[in-house]
């Protein structure tokens, strides 16, 4: 199976321009927004780092080796792009142990911004979101059309697609997931198995979302939808879309959701349930595989609205975008509505 994100439906029409991203790591700046404040005391050392061209998992292993602990003793809230300049927090469990000289780790691609103690490990998902400062170069297209598109994104948001990095090079994680479910893969590490399961769930979600975008109800809702409150994981059902719900949808107070497949019932009803069953029917083997793997049924917002979206032109063909997204949302979901990207 090959994966091509260009095949996913656009919400606001074809992209009005084309351009290039990640021409240099400094063109893709990401600042993690943690969901905690360092306590200043405890068994865990927190390192706030700025890294360039550096894989999060690789750095976590280097921190473990430097501190003389196991990789499981190092925590972080989320994976950050390698081909970028990013800031994020790591925790290292050092109960009663001497601290190494962390400054020995610094180099041109890694700087320590803060070192502080904390009372608990940094867990996956322990972040409010990420702030982005991105540059699109060699942008070819009508500037007015681009800015009109950006205003539309600011007003309505974009489909909350999982980004292509979720699926591996040329969709390789999806091919591995298919082999895993069919019993052809053999033994794999727990980490790899998790990647393949996540890729499969993400592809099912993207498939449902693309169908909702094509039908035009990805942000307006369907009868029988499950809605999620903005900024929370609180989900509730709606048998019908009354005036109050439509007003809350328009105000971005709530969002329609799509399935992250696993054990249990999806919870949708009526028109929404029928659509999800139709879209996911070709993936019966994958759904069964996810359930046998122990994944639990969850929901994810179909829409994401970039916070504080603004832009400027560094040159006639160089566009700079600044915005923030909640945890789990991808900057590429915003960029793809602006330009076809290389």
N, C-alpha and C positions, 0 to 999 in steps of 0.2 A: 504494500500500500504506500503510495506517495501522498504527501500532505502539501497542499498549496493554499495558503491563507488567502490568496487573491480570489479564490472561488467562493469565499464567504460573502454573503450579500452585504452591500453597503446600505446604511440607513438613510443617507441624505443624497443618494444619487452617486454616479461615478465620481471619483476623486477629480477635482478641478486642476490638478497639477501633477507633476512627477519630479522626483528629486532623490537625493542620496543622504543617508544617515550613517553615523558611526565612521565618518572619514578619519576621525582621530578620537581617542578615548575622551578627550576634553569636550567633544561635541555631545556627549551623553552623560550628563551630571545627575546623580541620584542621591538624595539625602533621606535617610531613614528617619521616620517620625515615630519614636518608641511610645509604647503604651504604659511606660513606667518611669519613675524618677529614681535614680540611684539613692540608696538609703545611706551610704557612707560608711556602713559597717556590715560585717558578715563574713561567711566562709568563701564567698565568691569574689574574684577580682573581675571588674568590668573594664574592658578596653574599648574605647571609642576610637575607631580607626578610619582613616581615609585611604582607600586602596585604588590602584590603577592597573588595568590589565591583569586582574587577579581574581581567580575563582574562589568563591566563598568556602566551599568544602575543602579545597586545597589549603587555604589559609587556616581553617579550623584545625586541620591536622598538623600544620606547622606550629601552631600555638600549643597544642597538646605535647608535641615533641619537645618544644623549648621549655615547657613547664614540668616535664617528666610525669605527665598524667595520661590516662587513656582518652581516646577521642570522645568517648561518651561523656567525659567530664567537661567538655567544651560546648557551650550553647550559643545559639544565635537565633534571631527572630525570623529570618527569611533569606532565601538565596538572592544575591544581587548579580546583575549583569557583569560578565567578565570584561567585555569590550566597552569599558566605561570608566568613569571616575565616580566612586560611590563612597558614602559614609555609612557605617553601621556599627552596632554594638555586639561584642562577644563577651561571654562569661567563662571563667575558668575556675573550677572548684579546687580550692587550695586550703582545706581545713587544717590549721596548725602547721602548715608547711611554709618554708621560706619562699619568698617571691624571687623569681629570676630577674635579671636585668632586662626588662621589656624593651628598652631602647636599642638593644642589640639587634632587634628585628627590623629596625627602620632602614629604608633604602629609598631609591627614587620612586618606587611604586607603592610604598607603604609608609604612612606617617601615623603616629599615635597622637590623638587629639586630647584624650583624657584618660586617666587611670584612677579608678575609684572602687571602693569595696561595696558589696551588695549582699543582701540576705538570702537571695535565691538565684537559681539558674535562669538564664534567659531562655524561654521556651519558644518553639515555633509558633508564629502568629502573634507574638507579643509586641505588636506595633499597630499604630493607628493608620499608618499609610506611608506613602513616599512622596517627596517633592521632586519634581523634574525640571531641569533646565536643558533643553534639547535644541540642537541646530540641524536644520535641513539645508543642504547645500545643492548647488546646481539645480535650483528650483526653476522649472519651466512651466509656465502657466500664467493666466491672467491674475494680477495681484488683487484686483477688486473681487474676483470670484473666490480667491483663497480667503480673503478676509470675510466675505459673506458666509462662506462655509464655517469659519471659525466662530462667528457670531451665532450661527445656528447650533453648533456644537455646545457653545456656552449656554444657550437657551434650553436645548433638549437633551444634551448628553449624547452618548454613543453606545452601541451594543457592547456588552461587557464580555467580549470574546476572550477566551484563553489565547495567549500569544503563541506564535510558532515555535518559540524556544521550548515550550512545554512538550513538544512532540519529537524533539531530536532532529538531527540532520536528515533531510528528505523523508521525514516521518518515520525514522527508524524505530522510535519507541512504540509506535502503533503496530509495526510489523512484529516487534518482540512481544507486545501484548497479545496479538493474535496467536502467535506461537505458544505463548504461556497458556492461554485458555484452551488450546487444542492439544496440549500435552506434548508439544514438539520441542520445547525449549530446554528441558533438563534443569539441572540445579543452577540457581542464580543467587547472588547475594541478596540480603534483605533490602539493601539500598536500591539495587537495580529493580527488584520486584516492585518496590514502591513506586519507582519512576514509571514503570510500565502500566501499573494499575491507575495511577493518576492521569497518564496520557489517555488511556481508554475512557475514563470518566469524562475527561475534558472534551474529547472528541464527540461523545454523545451529547454533552451540553451544547457545544458549538453547533451541532446539527439541528437541535431543537431551536436554538436562538436564530440561526439562519432562516429557518422556516417561518419563525415569528416575524423576522424583519421583512421577508418576502410578502407576508400577509399584511404588514403594516400595523401590527398590534403589539410590537415588542415593548413599547413604552406607554401604551394606552390601556392594556389589559384585555382579558377575555373572561367571559362567564366561567366560573369554576376555577379561576386562577388562585394561586397562593401568593400573597403579597408579603414583602419584607419591609420592615421599618428602616428608614435611612439611618445608617450608622449603628445598626444592631443586627442581631441574628434572629430577632423575634418575627415569627411567620404566622400569618393568619389567612384563613380562606374567605373567599367572597363568592357567594352563589350568583350574584348579579352585580353589575357595576352601576351603582346609584350616583346621584349628583355629588354627594360628599366624597365618595371614593375617586371620582374623576377629578375633583378639585385637588385632592391630596396627591394624585398622580401628577397633575400639572404643576404642582408646587414642589415636586421631588421629595415629598415627605414619605412616600412609599414607592416601591418598585415591584413590577411583576417578577416572578422567579422561574427558573428552569431547573431540571433535575440533575443532581450529582448522584449517579445510580448506585444502589446497594440494596441490602436487605430491607424489607418493609414495603409499605404502600407509598406511592408518590404523594398522595394527599390531594391531588387535583381532581376536578370533577367536570362533568358535562363537556362543553366545547373544548376546554383546555386539555382535559384528559384524552379526548379523542385525537387531538392533534399530536400529543406526545406519543401516544400508542402508534399512530401512523408513521411518524418519523423514525421511531426506534424499533419498529418491527424487523427491519433487516439486521438488527444487532442483537437478536435473541441470544446467540452464543456468548457474546460479550457481556450482556446483562447477567446471564447465568454465571459466567466466570467471575464477575465482580461480586456477586452474592456469595458464591462458594469461597471466595477469598476473604470474606468477612467484612466487606465494606458495608456501611450503613447508609440508608437513603437520607440525603440532605438536599438543601435547596441553595441556589445562588441567584443573586439579582441579575436580571436580563439587561439592565441598564446601569451605566455608571456616568455620573456627571462630574467632569473635572472641576475641582475647586480652584478659585483664583486664577482662571485661565486668562493669560494676556500674551501678547506677542509684539515683536519688533523686527525690523529689517536691518540686519547688519550690513547688507549690500543688496543690490537689485535682485540677486538670485540666492540670497542667504536669509532664511527665516529662522528666528529664534522663538521658541515656545516655552512658556513657564506655566506649570499647573501642578496640582497635587491630586493624588488618587488614593482611595482607601486600600487597605491591605488586600492582596489577592487580585487586584486589577492591573492591567498591562498598558503601558504607555503606547505600545504599538496599536492598541485598539483605537486610540485617539488619532495617531499619526496616519493610519490607513484611510481615514475619512477625509484627510486633508490632501494627501498626495500618494500616488503610486510610487513605492519606494524601492530603491536598491540599497 
